Amino acid sequence: MAEKILMKGNEAIAYGAIRCGCDGYFGYPITPQSEVMETLMVEKPWETTGMVVLQAESETSSINMLYGGACTGKKVMTSSSSPGISLMCEGLTYLAGAELPCLVVNVMRGGPGLGTIQPSQSDYFQCVKGGGHGDYHMIILAPASAQDMYDFVDEAFNLAFKYRNPAMILSDGVIGQMMEKVEMRPMKPRRTTEELLAECGSWALTGKTPDRKRNLITSLALEPHIMEAHNQKLQAKYREIEANEVRYSTYKAEDAEHLIVAYGSVYRICESVVDMAREKGIKVGILRPITLYPYPEKELDALVPQMKSILTVEMSAGQMVEDVRRIANGRVPVNFYGRFGGSIPSPEEILEALENYIK
Amino acid sequence: MKEEIIIAGFGGQGVLSMGKIIAYSGIMQDMEVTWMPSYGPEMRGGTANVTVIVSENKISSPILSKCDTAIILNQQSMDKFENMVKPGGLLIYDPNGITRHPERKDINICSIEAAEESAIMGNTKAFNMIVFGAFLKKKPILTMENVIKGIKKSIPERHHHLIPMNEQAIMVGMEKVKDIQTIQ
């Protein structure tokens, strides 16, 4: 069995990147995710795998470096935290519009504005619903452990390239700063030029050869009929992603009468809530969305009929709960418990909220 | 077996690294572990704390509102964490610099003069391992063999010559820990 190493979630992102064959990282420091670039700088992957690591002069710069790298079919990524992601939103919509595969890691902290460096989940609207302008989606994975942070880097790159779409790991300060044991997966080499051409040659800017037409990457089309057709193509891609790429897990949901919906670090806290509630005879289970886009719509829909109530728990003032209410569609009461601005809910206070709602 | 520990004190006392050594020793003993540091404004104000959970089973919440053991190394931390110890739990503290001693009647309380003992050893860096020794004496959840392996994993190789000093400091802590209050 592979060695288990104690590391922070942020460090796991860095090792996951080096070991899954990432070609380039561009970033700018911000708490609580600075260990991602710090670890890369210590490990110096440019001396081993050839992966480029560059500190940009700002988040605006790193997202546009990402655009440049992604145009060439390279596996490129950046990481930041909430205020930095806000600065990147223009770049994100251009990447989505130009159908460029890439990975953005957001280790969320409390907002709005410069906010706090403490953990939060208040970027759900921004990241899952948009952020930038236009009808677009990013594929969003929500890790709940340091091992998830490691594994989701490779997973996110695979999804990004499968659909030519930006992918995001939407984490938070708890998962980024917490140390847990992480199993290092077998090293995957970076793609060779031949492999890159085979996978991305049809669209990437790899240097035109006489035997093919030039590839063009742009998000601009002034003619409305062209732009509408492009949007229809994007929408068809999103429907395909929604049909094929939902990831979720459940915890003690089979016989549950009440359902908690939670993701990321709050999911972990809610596992303790379920165990405590069941000791008191309350039949509670959890649905954990692992992909926030595409959302586990059918899976939640199928659980609703057996429930007397649903409680959505977030480190926000109530964002994902809007999706849960939409899917429950009035069939059962959907309650909400949230802490925000950098505060983390304890298992005891969530249990108390649950008991108050169902009594 | 599951042990939930909060370690709290000043930055520079080795609070975070003691937590890391406990966590790595737990891994060496084939247990599940989480290590959650304070990294927020309190850290920037000079105090540091870390929550470490060592368990034979999968760990759900890494966030605690109650703990089995609180290791307290300054007055601010005493004020903040004394009430977080579960009834019947353990509070270990270094009386050096403590103006208000613990007042709970429903918990076990021990003291370890780690600042003084590290001065006697002539090595103030031994402080956190003396405290760790006091903890291990009262809660022998980790074998010494796994603790040494955990230390090896936690510190860079260039510092491995300091492992015997760390081991000695742990022994001092085990020997010098004092029971202040023992409840049934």
Interface residues (C-beta under 8 A of the other chain):
Chain A: K4 L6 T31 P32 T116 I117 Q118 G173 V174 Q177 M178 M179 E180 K181 S265 R268 I269 C270 E271 S272 V273 D275 G342 I344 P345 S346 P347 E348 E349
Chain B: K20 A23 Y24 I27 E32 V33 T34 W35 M36 P37 Y39 G40 P41 S60 S61 P62 I63 L64 S65 K66 K153 S154
